[in-house]
Amino acid sequence: MRLRSPDGSVVGTGSVRRVAQLRRKFPNLKFEDMRGNLNTRLSKLDSPNSTFSALILAVSGLTRVSLGHRITSPLGPPYLFYAVGQGALGVEIRSRDSRVREALHGLGDWQTEWTCAAERGCLRVLEGGCSLPVGVECSLQELSELDSTSTAYAMAYGEEEFTPLQGDSPLLHFSGILPLSTPFPDINAPASAVAPLLSKRRAKLTLTASVTSPDGSKHVVHAAPAVTVGSYRGAQFWGEECARELRRLGAGEILDEITRVRKA
C-alpha cells in the first residue's frame, strides 16, 4: 500500500470511516468532504482549479465502469477496513409476488448472506450505523464433506442456541440451503408437514472489526479467532460476540464519546 502525496495535500472522501482510519496512517494529509456521483467527483479532481490531490473511492465502483486505470494506490487492511455489508447486493420484492420469487429462485449466495450476517451482528451490538467509523474484514471458507468427521464440522458455533428453520421458509430458497429443484412454498397455504431436504453446510468464518475515533487518535481492533458456523444465525451470533469483545477492549469508550459530541 502506498499513498505518495506531499505534506498538506488535500484528499477528498465522503466517508467518516475512511477519514478516521486514514488519519492514523497519514497525519500529514488533509481530508475534505467530497460528494456526488462518480463522474462528478472525478471531474472535481481533474478540474484545473481543483484543490484536491487525490480521492478515496471504492475499487469495485471504478472497475465496474471501466475506470480501473484511475486507481493509483489500492488501500486495504490493516490501514483501511471496509464498511459493514459493503459490496453486497440485496433485492426487495413484494411478499406475495410468486412470479418474481420464482425468477429470483437460486440467485442468492449463502456465503455472502452469512458473511453479512456476521458483519451486521457486530454492528448491531456496537449500536453503530453507516455514519460511524466502524470497519470490518470478514471471510468465509466452506468446509468440504471430507471434513465431516471432524468435531468442528459436526458442531457449528451457536448451533445449539437456535431452533431449526422451517422447511417452508422463503429464506431457504435464496441462501443456497435448498436444492434448486425444490418448489417454492405457497405462502397462502399452510406449512408443509414434510420439510424438504436441506443441504447441510459448514464454513470457517474469520472476522476482524475496528472502531476509530474521528480524529484518528484512538483505534481499537479485534481479530476474532476463526470459528466454524453452520447457519446464518450462527454467523450473526458470532459477529455479536466479536462486538462485545471489541467494546471490552475500548471501542465502547470511543463510540460513547462520539455520541456525547453529537448530542452536545
Buried (B, 14 or more C-beta within 10 A) or exposed (E): EEBEBEEEBBBBBBBBBBBBBBBBBBEEBBBEEBEEEBEEBBEBBEEEEEEBBBBBBBEEEBEEEEBEEBEEEEBEBBEBBBBBBBEEEEEEEEEEEBEEBEEBBBEBBBBBBBBBBBBBBBBBBBBBEEEBBBBBBBBBEEBEEEBEEEEBBEEBBBBEEBEEBEBBBBEBBBBBBBEEEBEBBEEEEEEEEEBBEBEEBBBBBBBBBBBBBBEBEBBBBBBBEEBBBBBBBBBBBBBBBBBBBBBEEBBBBBBEEBEEEEEE
